[in-house]
Amino acid sequence: MSFENDAALPQDPSGRVVSAGDGARSLGMVAEDADYLRDAAAVLAAPPSVVPAGLLAEVLARNYGLSGQIDILSSEVECTAEVRLPDDRRLILKVSAQPAAVESFRFQSAAIAAVAGVDGFVAPRVLPTRGQEPMFECEGVCGYLQTRLDGTALHRLPASPGLLRETGRALGQLDLALGSGDLPAMHRPVLWHVRCWPGLMELRHHLPPGPVAEAVRRAMADFQGNIAPRLGEVPWQVTHNDPSPFNTLVTDDGIAFIDFGDGCFGPRIQDLAIAASHNVSDPSLPLGGAGHLIAGYAEALPLSSVEANLLVGLMKARQSALILINYWRSHLFPENAAYINKNVGRAERGLAILSALSAGDAQEVVMATTR
């Protein structure tokens, strides 16, 4: 991105400043949205927070009175660690020294608490600190502790119609639970929010020339011209905003959702668009195979005609956003490119399949799927 006024932001390997303000305004974004985009981009332009294992042990003991074996896990922004207690219980500790993490952790811990005990899906539980707080802040470090769920990530399992339908139904139940009220920090800047997407085309120079770049250009033009102007016609609420196959688990107790770090206040249908976009893989099936997931979601949360009309356009825009953001971030952090790009191939294949559908055909398939 080309935000010349953001000297504090990192530079990419070529020396180009990573930012998002003036370029976004040149694409027709209002100043408020351009500022939101700039602040959201700064979060993902920062290197992952690194917290030494010794400090993790210290904050665990100080804030929770616990000790155990600590193993640091892969993570894009915050420091995530698995804690194995002496009694073999396993927990997940999320910690960061980044200032923006305070608002993110406030949201995450509140979102997990808001869905605790709700039927129809599984989610982690937040463990309170010694002071009965959902998160801790001390000496420049903040974080929270949650239970670790045992299960198999969706991307590791065959995408059977029954499993996809069950996943969609569970996601609808999750959105019903998240829609019950406001949460702290739900309006904080998140680059995956739809209000950022018009400005993401500033990142297109990171894409290799060819059919993927052209499909991204067309999908984002359609989003800006035909989808975004109608988003005010659909319900908005707190959403998970990243129910990918990596954040969806199959457990003995049902479908589980983890990692609420990208959650925010946005169009409710966005959660379905994201989950469905990750399951477009077979051009011989309706919507590439995502129809079963969409049908399951509609059993829990029936789609309005407007939502049905916008869904495939949102799916393509989300695939394009994923491609743009991850090519950019892998350029910034080449040593972490394999982890950053874990979903890119799936998004590129899915976008190619959906791009072959006309808008009318896409809406007709969605309506037929949800009848």
Salt bridges, closest charged atoms under 4 A:
ASP6 OD1 - ARG38 NE 3.95
ASP12 OD2 - HIS331 NE2 3.98
ASP22 OD1 - ARG25 NH1 3.50
GLU32 OE2 - ARG195 NH2 3.95
ASP33 OD1 - ARG195 NH2 2.59
ASP35 OD1 - ARG25 NH2 2.86
ASP35 OD1 - ARG38 NH1 3.03
ASP39 OD1 - ARG38 NH2 3.21
GLU58 OE2 - ARG62 NH2 2.42
GLU76 OE1 - ARG329 NH1 2.43
GLU76 OE2 - LYS342 NZ 3.83
GLU78 OE2 - LYS94 NZ 3.21
GLU82 OE1 - ARG90 NH1 3.88
GLU82 OE1 - ARG148 NE 2.61
ASP87 OD2 - ARG89 NE 2.81
GLU103 OE2 - ARG106 NH1 2.75
GLU139 OE2 - ARG62 NH1 3.64
ASP150 OD1 - ARG90 NH2 2.87
ASP150 OD1 - ARG148 NH1 2.81
GLU214 OE2 - ARG217 NH2 2.55
GLU214 OE2 - ARG218 NH1 3.49
GLU233 OE1 - ARG230 NH2 3.06
ASP242 OD1 - ARG318 NH2 3.39
ASP259 OD1 - LYS94 NZ 3.69
GLU299 OE2 - ARG165 NE 2.60
GLU299 OE1 - ARG169 NE 2.83
GLU307 OE2 - ARG268 NH2 3.93
